[in-house]
Amino acid sequence: MTGQVAAVSRDEMYSFSKSNRDFITLLTGLGVEGDVHAGETIRHQFRMTYEPDLPNLRQVHLIHEELFEELALKDFEVSAGQLGENITTRGVDLLGLPTGALLHLGEQAVLEVTGLRNPCSKINDFREGLLGEVFAIDPVSGEFTFKCGVMAVVRRGGIVRPHDSIQVEPPPLPHRPLERV
């Protein structure tokens, strides 16, 4: 599977949205240089208060640009960085990847997918009613379907820019489906 980086974003402060940039630098084992969520241990603002020593499995947040198109059909205008992602992708089925898939971005960077992004209620502060559009309950199984992208850790650092290619390398079999992290 081959895709492309549509946009890159980061923010030094805790905020819902992140500013688009010309490039971001991924740091091995840490995340996005200059981003508030970079670090070896968990940096999620709420979870840090009760699980501060957990490894940071949420170093980099990726969302597929196709989600924005789906939301536009429901009259929600959302663009790159506005849902807090660091990397907006195009042409990669992020939600269909197995845990442990490697994403080769640009010339050098490699991310390992760790799980699904769990959308929080702050999304409704950004756009009223949006939370109900980014996850759904399967009427048959009762399982949640999360649409807010995936989380990853940096296995090899490097600079990532819009229009960089994304190559997907699946992990060895058997594949484990993505779960919330």
Order of alpha helices (4+ residues) and beta strands (2+ residues): beta-beta-beta-beta-beta-alpha-beta-beta-beta-beta-alpha-alpha-beta-beta-beta-beta-beta-beta
